[in-house]
Amino acid sequence: MKKIAVWGDSVARGILLDEEKNRYIMQKDDVSARVAQALGMEIRNFAKFGCTVSKGREYMERALDKWKDCDAVVLEFGGNDSNFDWAKIAADPDSEHIPGTPLEQFEKTYTLMLQEIQAQGVQAVAMTLPPVEVISFFDWVTKAGLNRENVLRWLGDKQYIYRWHERYNSAILRAAQAAGCDCIDIRQEFLNERRLDTVICKDGMHPNARGYSLMERAILRYAQDHLTA
């Protein structure tokens, strides 16, 4: 039986927004569990809500014995790394604000993680990010009474949210190329949809149930071609 480890954030963990209760919940049968069942694999999911690439690297190094016997390790990071402290931005829109992980550091750390996995003789696999649905995301991060005009002034325009997030996705692709490893491109599944708000939760960032089904489709396609032999 093939053994796969997953390190990442809430997207890899299968978290979505319960829009009736307005709180985050974990899917009972997340994508990794469904893929494992479909392909007869063992998938060890170490993803954590709110995790950044630096924290993920720390966790991965401390838990080496839990994954070094795996055939492959999949990384899914970037959502928290690219995010900002929106309350600070709303309070002081004319200052410089740093994201969870600066872009250059994100790419460097992601590349190192892929290389460190390979150094253990394990196949390393990157994963692209689901896109941000800008209108919902802006409404979500400013919903707690933040000064929307100040946030928008700092952004320049709402679409900058998408462009900024896209830069992290591009960094993942560069990291995979630099490390010489594969990348599961889940992003294209979302971009093929005419309406992004039908596959993303109202927070603008987490896939909804249908969005996770898109992820599952992309992962299954990759796994069948590259991880089942």
C-alpha positions as CSV (number, residue, x, y, z in Angstrom):
1,M,0.0,0.0,0.0
2,K,1.3,3.4,-1.0
3,K,1.8,5.8,1.9
4,I,1.4,9.6,1.4
5,A,1.9,12.4,3.9
6,V,0.2,15.8,3.6
7,W,1.5,19.0,5.2
8,G,-0.4,22.2,4.9
9,D,-3.1,24.5,6.2
10,S,-6.9,24.5,6.6
11,V,-7.5,23.8,2.9
12,A,-5.5,20.6,3.1
13,R,-7.3,19.8,6.4
14,G,-10.7,20.1,4.6
15,I,-12.0,23.1,6.6
16,L,-15.0,25.0,5.3
17,L,-17.3,27.7,6.6
18,D,-20.7,26.6,8.0
19,E,-22.6,29.5,6.6
20,E,-25.7,28.9,8.8
21,K,-23.7,28.8,12.1
22,N,-21.0,31.2,10.7
23,R,-18.2,29.1,12.0
24,Y,-15.5,26.9,10.5
25,I,-16.0,23.1,10.5
26,M,-14.1,20.1,9.3
27,Q,-15.5,17.9,6.6
28,K,-16.3,14.4,8.0
29,D,-14.9,12.8,4.8
30,D,-12.2,15.2,3.6
31,V,-10.4,15.1,0.3
32,S,-7.5,13.1,1.6
33,A,-9.8,10.5,3.1
34,R,-11.8,10.1,-0.1
35,V,-8.7,9.9,-2.2
36,A,-7.2,7.3,0.1
37,Q,-10.3,5.2,-0.1
38,A,-10.7,5.5,-3.9
39,L,-7.1,4.5,-4.6
40,G,-6.4,2.1,-1.7
41,M,-3.7,4.3,-0.2
42,E,-2.7,5.3,3.3
43,I,-2.7,9.1,3.6
44,R,-1.4,10.8,6.7
45,N,-2.8,14.3,7.0
46,F,-0.7,16.5,9.2
47,A,-2.3,19.8,8.0
48,K,-3.2,22.4,10.6
49,F,-5.6,25.3,10.6
50,G,-3.8,28.6,10.3
51,C,-0.4,27.0,9.5
52,T,2.2,29.0,7.5
53,V,5.1,27.5,5.5
54,S,7.6,28.3,8.3
55,K,5.5,26.6,11.0
56,G,4.9,23.7,8.6
57,R,8.6,23.2,8.1
58,E,9.1,23.2,11.9
59,Y,6.4,20.7,12.4
60,M,7.6,18.5,9.6
61,E,11.2,18.5,10.9
62,R,10.0,17.6,14.4
63,A,7.8,14.8,13.1
64,L,10.4,13.2,10.7
65,D,9.7,9.7,12.0
66,K,6.0,10.0,11.1
67,W,6.6,10.6,7.4
68,K,10.1,9.5,6.3
69,D,8.7,6.0,5.5
70,C,6.2,7.5,3.1
71,D,6.4,7.2,-0.7
72,A,5.5,10.8,-1.2
73,V,4.8,14.0,0.7
74,V,2.4,16.7,-0.6
75,L,2.7,20.3,0.5
76,E,-0.2,22.8,0.5
77,F,0.7,26.2,1.9
78,G,0.2,29.9,1.0
79,G,-3.2,31.0,2.1
80,N,-2.1,32.2,5.6
81,D,1.4,33.2,4.3
82,S,-0.2,35.7,1.9
83,N,-2.7,37.1,4.3
84,F,-2.4,40.4,6.2
85,D,-3.5,41.8,9.5
86,W,-6.5,43.7,8.2
87,A,-7.3,45.4,11.5
88,K,-3.9,47.0,11.4
89,I,-4.3,48.1,7.8
90,A,-7.7,49.6,8.6
91,A,-6.3,51.5,11.5
92,D,-3.2,52.8,9.6
93,P,-3.6,52.5,5.9
94,D,-0.6,54.8,5.1
95,S,2.0,52.5,6.7
96,E,3.8,49.5,5.3
97,H,2.2,46.2,6.3
98,I,3.9,42.8,6.1
99,P,2.0,39.6,5.2
100,G,2.1,36.3,7.2
101,T,5.2,35.4,5.3
102,P,7.0,37.8,3.0
103,L,6.9,36.5,-0.6
104,E,10.7,36.0,-1.0
105,Q,10.9,34.1,2.3
106,F,7.8,32.0,1.4
107,E,9.4,30.8,-1.9
108,K,12.7,30.1,-0.3
109,T,11.2,28.1,2.6
110,Y,8.8,26.2,0.3
111,T,11.7,25.3,-2.0
112,L,13.8,24.1,1.1
113,M,10.9,21.9,2.3
114,L,10.6,20.2,-1.1
115,Q,14.4,19.6,-1.2
116,E,14.5,18.4,2.4
117,I,11.7,15.9,1.6
118,Q,13.7,14.6,-1.4
119,A,16.9,14.4,0.8
120,Q,15.0,11.7,2.7
121,G,14.5,9.7,-0.5
122,V,10.8,10.6,-0.5
123,Q,9.0,12.0,-3.5
124,A,8.0,15.7,-2.9
125,V,4.9,17.1,-4.5
126,A,3.7,20.8,-4.4
127,M,0.2,21.9,-4.8
128,T,-1.2,25.2,-6.2
129,L,-3.7,27.4,-4.3
130,P,-7.4,27.7,-4.8
131,P,-8.0,31.3,-5.9
132,V,-9.4,34.1,-3.7
133,E,-13.0,35.3,-4.5
134,V,-12.2,39.0,-4.1
135,I,-15.7,40.5,-3.4
136,S,-16.5,37.9,-0.7
137,F,-13.0,38.1,0.8
138,F,-13.1,41.9,1.1
139,D,-16.5,41.8,2.8
140,W,-15.3,39.0,5.1
141,V,-12.1,40.6,6.4
142,T,-13.8,43.9,7.0
143,K,-17.0,42.5,8.5
144,A,-16.0,43.2,12.1
145,G,-16.6,47.0,11.7
146,L,-13.2,47.7,10.1
147,N,-12.9,50.9,8.2
148,R,-13.5,49.6,4.6
149,E,-12.5,52.9,3.0
150,N,-9.1,52.7,4.7
151,V,-8.6,49.1,3.7
152,L,-9.5,49.9,0.1
153,R,-7.1,52.9,0.2
154,W,-4.3,50.7,1.2
155,L,-5.2,48.1,-1.4
156,G,-5.6,50.6,-4.3
157,D,-8.4,48.4,-5.7
158,K,-10.1,45.2,-4.5
159,Q,-8.6,43.2,-7.3
160,Y,-5.1,43.7,-5.8
161,I,-6.2,41.0,-3.3
162,Y,-6.3,38.5,-6.2
163,R,-3.1,39.8,-7.8
164,W,-1.2,39.6,-4.5
165,H,-2.5,36.0,-3.8
166,E,-1.6,35.0,-7.4
167,R,2.1,36.0,-6.7
168,Y,2.2,33.3,-4.0
169,N,0.8,30.7,-6.3
170,S,3.4,31.7,-8.9
171,A,6.1,31.2,-6.1
172,I,4.8,27.7,-5.5
173,L,5.3,26.9,-9.2
174,R,8.8,28.3,-9.2
175,A,9.6,26.4,-6.0
176,A,8.5,23.1,-7.6
177,Q,10.6,23.9,-10.7
178,A,13.6,24.8,-8.6
179,A,13.3,21.5,-6.6
180,G,12.6,19.5,-9.7
181,C,9.4,18.1,-8.4
182,D,5.8,17.8,-9.6
183,C,3.0,20.2,-8.7
184,I,-0.7,19.2,-8.5
185,D,-2.5,22.1,-10.1
186,I,-5.9,22.3,-8.3
187,R,-6.2,26.0,-9.2
188,Q,-7.1,25.4,-12.8
189,E,-10.2,23.4,-11.7
190,F,-11.5,26.5,-9.9
191,L,-10.5,28.9,-12.7
192,N,-12.5,26.8,-15.1
193,E,-15.7,27.7,-13.2
194,R,-17.7,30.6,-14.6
195,R,-18.7,31.8,-11.1
196,L,-16.0,31.4,-8.4
197,D,-18.5,32.2,-5.7
198,T,-20.2,28.8,-6.4
199,V,-17.1,26.9,-5.3
200,I,-15.7,29.1,-2.6
201,C,-17.2,29.8,0.8
202,K,-18.5,33.3,1.6
203,D,-15.2,34.1,3.4
204,G,-13.7,34.2,-0.2
205,M,-10.9,31.9,0.6
206,H,-11.9,28.3,1.6
207,P,-13.4,25.9,-0.9
208,N,-17.0,24.9,-0.2
209,A,-18.1,21.3,-0.6
210,R,-18.3,21.6,-4.3
211,G,-14.9,23.3,-4.4
212,Y,-13.4,20.4,-2.4
213,S,-14.9,18.1,-5.0
214,L,-12.9,20.0,-7.7
215,M,-9.8,19.5,-5.6
216,E,-10.5,15.8,-5.3
217,R,-10.8,15.5,-9.0
218,A,-7.4,17.1,-9.7
219,I,-5.7,15.1,-7.0
220,L,-7.2,11.8,-8.1
221,R,-6.1,12.5,-11.7
222,Y,-2.5,13.2,-10.5
223,A,-2.4,10.3,-8.1
224,Q,-3.6,7.8,-10.7
225,D,-0.9,8.9,-13.1
226,H,2.0,9.3,-10.7
227,L,1.4,7.7,-7.3
228,T,-0.3,4.3,-8.0
229,A,2.4,2.5,-9.9
